[in-house]
């Protein structure tokens, strides 16, 4: 089972995805895609995320080769989130096909969190537009293989139906 959880900044998408994980069989792995660097505000936010997760969840870091790491994990996986993984690639060129293959090959449940980029303002820079386009395309690729796609708005979930 693959569930894609989409939402804007501060929409509650990660909290909602964590709630979904509570109902899935263990072992549970939180697959992080964000690399912190020296941003203290971001480090504080990550610490708050970690504090609200159950102590028995394992944490893994994706790095650039998300598909390989995903293939190596068993049990239920919460992949949070696709945006930082796309940003980690300086050119925003990612292998969505390999990621989708890794997701569909998994035996355990996968909950994938991603930022919905189609609702924001038009990016003012070429790199911003490139990132938006790359993440939007990746979201569509993952949605195509997902069993369920949810859009989170103000902490509430809206199920999204497949395109005709």
CORGITA-V6938 format. One record per residue. N is the residue number from 1. RES is the residue in one letter. PSI is psi as a letter, one per 20 degrees, with the letter a starting at -180 (999 if undefined). Layout:
# CORGITA-V6938
((N;RES;PSI) (N;RES;PSI))
This chain:
# CORGITA-V6938
((1;X;p) (2;X;p) (3;X;p) (4;X;p) (5;X;o) (6;X;q) (7;X;r) (8;X;a) (9;X;p) (10;X;k) (11;X;i) (12;X;j) (13;X;g) (14;X;g) (15;X;g) (16;X;g) (17;X;g) (18;X;h) (19;X;g) (20;X;h) (21;X;h) (22;X;h) (23;X;j) (24;X;q) (25;X;q) (26;X;r) (27;X;q) (28;X;p) (29;X;p) (30;X;o) (31;X;o) (32;X;p) (33;X;i) (34;X;p) (35;X;p) (36;X;g) (37;X;b) (38;X;k) (39;X;o) (40;X;h) (41;X;g) (42;X;h) (43;X;h) (44;X;g) (45;X;g) (46;X;h) (47;X;h) (48;X;h) (49;X;g) (50;X;g) (51;X;h) (52;X;i) (53;X;q) (54;X;q) (55;X;h) (56;X;j) (57;X;p) (58;X;q) (59;X;p) (60;X;q) (61;X;p) (62;X;g) (63;X;a) (64;X;h) (65;X;m) (66;X;g) (67;X;g) (68;X;g) (69;X;g) (70;X;g) (71;X;h) (72;X;i) (73;X;q) (74;X;r) (75;X;b) (76;X;p) (77;X;p) (78;X;o) (79;X;o) (80;X;o) (81;X;r) (82;X;h) (83;X;g) (84;X;h) (85;X;g) (86;X;g) (87;X;h) (88;X;h) (89;X;o) (90;X;h) (91;X;j) (92;X;k) (93;X;o) (94;X;r) (95;X;n) (96;X;h) (97;X;g) (98;X;h) (99;X;g) (100;X;h) (101;X;g) (102;X;g) (103;X;g) (104;X;h) (105;X;i) (106;X;q) (107;X;h) (108;X;r) (109;X;q) (110;X;p) (111;X;o) (112;X;p) (113;X;p) (114;X;q) (115;X;p) (116;X;o) (117;X;i) (118;X;i) (119;X;i) (120;X;a) (121;X;q) (122;X;p) (123;X;q) (124;X;i) (125;X;q) (126;X;h) (127;X;h) (128;X;g) (129;X;h) (130;X;g) (131;X;g) (132;X;g) (133;X;g) (134;X;g) (135;X;h) (136;X;g) (137;X;g) (138;X;g) (139;X;g) (140;X;h) (141;X;g) (142;X;g) (143;X;h) (144;X;h) (145;X;i) (146;X;q) (147;X;h) (148;X;p) (149;X;p) (150;X;p) (151;X;p) (152;X;p) (153;X;p) (154;X;k) (155;X;j) (156;X;q) (157;X;p) (158;X;o) (159;X;p) (160;X;p) (161;X;q) (162;X;q) (163;X;q) (164;X;999))
